[in-house]
Amino acid sequence: MSRVKVRPPFLHRPPPLYYIEDVEKYVPGGYHPVDIGDVIGTGDQRYEVIHKLGYGGMSTVWLVRSYGDMCSHFALKILRADVSDASEVSVLQHLQKSAGTHPNVVTLHDSFKVSGPNGEHQCLVFPVLGPSLHSPRVADALPGPTRYQVCCQVASAMAFLHYHGIYLTTSNVVFELSDVQSMSPASLYQLLGSIEAEDLKLPNGSYSPHRPKRVIQTPDFSGLDYSSLSVVRIVDFGEAFFTERPPQSLGAPIDSFPPELCFGYPPSTKSDVWQLACVLYTVHAKVPMFPTFFRIFGILVGTVVGYLGPLPQQWKGRFMFDEYGYQEPGKVPNETDPAWWFEDKHSDKSIDSRLSQKAPHLSARQRGEYVRLLHDMVAYEPEQRLSATDVVERLRSAAFLGE
């Protein structure tokens, strides 16, 4: 297996509108060029693009309305052409047919494929949803009781998915927007913010057929009262998988990456529970539980050890350097587990001390209950962690409700 060379992120970036998306990915096999006013779809199911909602490494998401219908708004997710895996569609269709709906799991309204200059793209149509749970504005605005309810909702959604044989990552959680369907275009723009765009021309001044003519800024939700947000939904199933077909690894954010995967364990529902713990912590503390500023898994493991103590002795020598090691340019890699990962040494770091600083809205009793819950969710050995159903039951217990 070839070594993965992980590079730290750039410290300096160009002006914001030019790195909204990696424009180099607007090439054959990449993103689908889209502009405001475009009509996308097939047959009777066509949608007019009226704003941009977001983007990721594998897709862009647009605010659209049913063509010819001013009041039926949706979120249109267009996958890159080189994303041939239809697992997200399979998972969502499985949930629709076999599991029904859950108030905190997004539902698929429509799906189809379109062809463009960069290839064929899978398109998924969802209800319109709002800002991410991880938005700084959300983190600052949510009242304490809402934070608790969000924790319950995300845990309940995960328990529902696990019951129906779906594993996922919980990094993409967003809030519902009320009354979107009844809004006029003017009211929508007032809520989302005006469209900001920059031309995307080639050096000779012409436009490439493989790229959009403009790069569109995502909305700033300048007209939204963030303190009124209350209901969340899990929306991204690009990393989801069925129980009987687990992948070799996960594309989870580094801050919530389950460390056992670096030591040869396969992804599982208990990997999900580790990530859920990271979400619950961040909801209250507004910062990651295990902050890792570079995507270097050795740093992640060291950070986890600093808060949870030494790794299990049986993990010695099992770190997968070929998959998760970091090779510093020009230096011979060290492929030996650091001894201090397994040494029982005193650390001044603790989840409790950070929560007391970062989550003053929690009472001492509530904080103590959260600390105990989180520790039971991030046990090193996956089989020792709580299930998602256990987490829901603990969150709904009298200790958390203040009874």
Solvent accessible surface area in square Angstrom, and as a share of the most:
residue,aa,sasa,rsa
1,M,163,0.73
2,S,95,0.61
3,R,60,0.22
4,V,68,0.39
5,K,122,0.52
6,V,21,0.12
7,R,193,0.70
8,P,63,0.39
9,P,64,0.40
10,F,168,0.70
11,L,149,0.74
12,H,164,0.73
13,R,138,0.51
14,P,76,0.48
15,P,84,0.53
16,P,82,0.52
17,L,27,0.14
18,Y,97,0.37
19,Y,93,0.35
20,I,8,0.04
21,E,9,0.04
22,D,66,0.34
23,V,33,0.19
24,E,123,0.55
25,K,60,0.25
26,Y,5,0.02
27,V,60,0.34
28,P,91,0.57
29,G,21,0.21
30,G,0,0.00
31,Y,4,0.02
32,H,27,0.12
33,P,24,0.15
34,V,4,0.02
35,D,32,0.17
36,I,42,0.21
37,G,41,0.39
38,D,53,0.28
39,V,59,0.34
40,I,13,0.06
41,G,20,0.19
42,T,66,0.38
43,G,65,0.62
44,D,148,0.77
45,Q,84,0.37
46,R,103,0.38
47,Y,2,0.01
48,E,39,0.18
49,V,1,0.00
50,I,9,0.05
51,H,1,0.00
52,K,1,0.00
53,L,30,0.15
54,G,16,0.16
55,Y,105,0.40
56,G,31,0.29
57,G,45,0.43
58,M,116,0.52
59,S,9,0.06
60,T,3,0.02
61,V,35,0.20
62,W,5,0.02
63,L,1,0.01
64,V,0,0.00
65,R,33,0.12
66,S,28,0.18
67,Y,113,0.43
68,G,79,0.76
69,D,61,0.32
70,M,101,0.45
71,C,73,0.44
72,S,28,0.18
73,H,0,0.00
74,F,26,0.11
75,A,8,0.06
76,L,0,0.00
77,K,20,0.08
78,I,2,0.01
79,L,9,0.05
80,R,33,0.12
81,A,21,0.17
82,D,79,0.41
83,V,38,0.22
84,S,107,0.69
85,D,97,0.50
86,A,57,0.44
87,S,31,0.20
88,E,8,0.04
89,V,15,0.09
90,S,45,0.29
91,V,0,0.00
92,L,3,0.02
93,Q,64,0.28
94,H,57,0.25
95,L,9,0.04
96,Q,90,0.40
97,K,171,0.72
98,S,74,0.48
99,A,17,0.13
100,G,36,0.35
101,T,104,0.60
102,H,24,0.11
103,P,92,0.58
104,N,10,0.05
105,V,5,0.03
106,V,5,0.03
107,T,42,0.24
108,L,10,0.05
109,H,93,0.42
110,D,26,0.14
111,S,36,0.23
112,F,21,0.09
113,K,109,0.46
114,V,18,0.11
115,S,92,0.59
116,G,25,0.24
117,P,64,0.41
118,N,5,0.03
119,G,31,0.30
120,E,100,0.45
121,H,0,0.00
122,Q,27,0.12
123,C,0,0.00
124,L,0,0.00
125,V,0,0.00
126,F,14,0.06
127,P,41,0.26
128,V,11,0.06
129,L,20,0.10
130,G,11,0.10
131,P,9,0.05
132,S,39,0.25
133,L,12,0.06
134,H,83,0.37
135,S,22,0.14
136,P,104,0.66
137,R,122,0.45
138,V,1,0.00
139,A,20,0.15
140,D,108,0.56
141,A,35,0.27
142,L,9,0.04
143,P,59,0.37
144,G,22,0.21
145,P,103,0.65
146,T,20,0.12
147,R,13,0.05
148,Y,30,0.11
149,Q,89,0.39
150,V,0,0.00
151,C,0,0.00
152,C,12,0.07
153,Q,29,0.13
154,V,1,0.00
155,A,0,0.00
156,S,21,0.13
157,A,0,0.00
158,M,0,0.00
159,A,16,0.13
160,F,32,0.13
161,L,0,0.00
162,H,33,0.15
163,Y,182,0.69
164,H,47,0.21
165,G,20,0.20
166,I,0,0.00
167,Y,25,0.09
168,L,0,0.00
169,T,10,0.06
170,T,1,0.01
171,S,39,0.25
172,N,53,0.27
173,V,0,0.00
174,V,16,0.09
175,F,0,0.00
176,E,54,0.24
177,L,19,0.10
178,S,87,0.56
179,D,104,0.54
180,V,8,0.05
181,Q,81,0.36
182,S,89,0.57
183,M,41,0.18
184,S,53,0.34
185,P,40,0.25
186,A,77,0.59
187,S,45,0.29
188,L,4,0.02
189,Y,75,0.29
190,Q,139,0.62
191,L,17,0.08
192,L,2,0.01
193,G,7,0.07
194,S,86,0.55
195,I,52,0.26
196,E,94,0.42
197,A,32,0.25
198,E,65,0.29
199,D,73,0.38
200,L,21,0.10
201,K,105,0.45
202,L,57,0.29
203,P,145,0.91
204,N,124,0.63
205,G,40,0.38
206,S,48,0.31
207,Y,83,0.32
208,S,18,0.12
209,P,100,0.63
210,H,59,0.26
211,R,66,0.24
212,P,9,0.06
213,K,119,0.50
214,R,74,0.27
215,V,5,0.03
216,I,2,0.01
217,Q,51,0.23
218,T,34,0.20
219,P,16,0.10
220,D,71,0.37
221,F,18,0.07
222,S,75,0.48
223,G,44,0.43
224,L,28,0.14
225,D,86,0.45
226,Y,25,0.10
227,S,55,0.35
228,S,74,0.47
229,L,9,0.05
230,S,56,0.36
231,V,53,0.30
232,V,1,0.01
233,R,45,0.17
234,I,2,0.01
235,V,24,0.14
236,D,48,0.25
237,F,0,0.00
238,G,40,0.39
239,E,73,0.33
240,A,5,0.04
241,F,15,0.06
242,F,25,0.10
243,T,64,0.37
244,E,124,0.55
245,R,142,0.52
246,P,64,0.41
247,P,51,0.32
248,Q,172,0.76
249,S,33,0.21
250,L,12,0.06
251,G,46,0.44
252,A,1,0.01
253,P,60,0.38
254,I,21,0.11
255,D,39,0.20
256,S,15,0.10
257,F,1,0.00
258,P,0,0.00
259,P,0,0.00
260,E,1,0.00
261,L,5,0.02
262,C,0,0.00
263,F,1,0.01
264,G,46,0.44
265,Y,45,0.17
266,P,88,0.55
267,P,4,0.03
268,S,31,0.20
269,T,35,0.20
270,K,41,0.17
271,S,1,0.01
272,D,2,0.01
273,V,0,0.00
274,W,1,0.00
275,Q,2,0.01
276,L,0,0.00
277,A,0,0.00
278,C,9,0.05
279,V,7,0.04
280,L,1,0.00
281,Y,2,0.01
282,T,29,0.17
283,V,7,0.04
284,H,3,0.01
285,A,1,0.01
286,K,86,0.37
287,V,41,0.24
288,P,45,0.29
289,M,2,0.01
290,F,0,0.00
291,P,31,0.20
292,T,8,0.05
293,F,171,0.71
294,F,73,0.30
295,R,95,0.35
296,I,18,0.09
297,F,13,0.05
298,G,26,0.25
299,I,77,0.39
300,L,1,0.01
301,V,0,0.00
302,G,12,0.11
303,T,20,0.12
304,V,0,0.00
305,V,12,0.07
306,G,15,0.14
307,Y,30,0.11
308,L,38,0.19
309,G,21,0.21
310,P,42,0.26
311,L,4,0.02
312,P,23,0.15
313,Q,103,0.46
314,Q,107,0.48
315,W,0,0.00
316,K,111,0.47
317,G,69,0.67
318,R,92,0.34
319,F,12,0.05
320,M,73,0.33
321,F,36,0.15
322,D,60,0.31
323,E,56,0.25
324,Y,12,0.05
325,G,3,0.03
326,Y,67,0.26
327,Q,45,0.20
328,E,81,0.37
329,P,111,0.70
330,G,87,0.83
331,K,124,0.52
332,V,140,0.81
333,P,45,0.28
334,N,117,0.60
335,E,89,0.40
336,T,94,0.55
337,D,18,0.09
338,P,46,0.29
339,A,67,0.52
340,W,123,0.43
341,W,7,0.02
342,F,10,0.04
343,E,70,0.31
344,D,127,0.66
345,K,139,0.59
346,H,165,0.74
347,S,48,0.31
348,D,127,0.66
349,K,104,0.44
350,S,39,0.25
351,I,2,0.01
352,D,59,0.30
353,S,44,0.28
354,R,38,0.14
355,L,2,0.01
356,S,49,0.32
357,Q,134,0.60
358,K,79,0.33
359,A,1,0.01
360,P,111,0.70
361,H,74,0.33
362,L,15,0.08
363,S,57,0.37
364,A,75,0.58
365,R,129,0.47
366,Q,53,0.24
367,R,57,0.21
368,G,18,0.18
369,E,32,0.14
370,Y,6,0.02
371,V,20,0.11
372,R,130,0.48
373,L,0,0.00
374,L,1,0.01
375,H,76,0.34
376,D,57,0.30
377,M,0,0.00
378,V,3,0.02
379,A,24,0.18
380,Y,27,0.10
381,E,16,0.07
382,P,13,0.08
383,E,122,0.55
384,Q,123,0.55
385,R,8,0.03
386,L,32,0.16
387,S,41,0.26
388,A,2,0.02
389,T,74,0.43
390,D,54,0.28
391,V,0,0.00
392,V,13,0.08
393,E,109,0.49
394,R,69,0.25
395,L,0,0.00
396,R,139,0.51
397,S,43,0.27
398,A,50,0.38
399,A,20,0.16
400,F,7,0.03
401,L,90,0.45
402,G,51,0.49
403,E,137,0.61
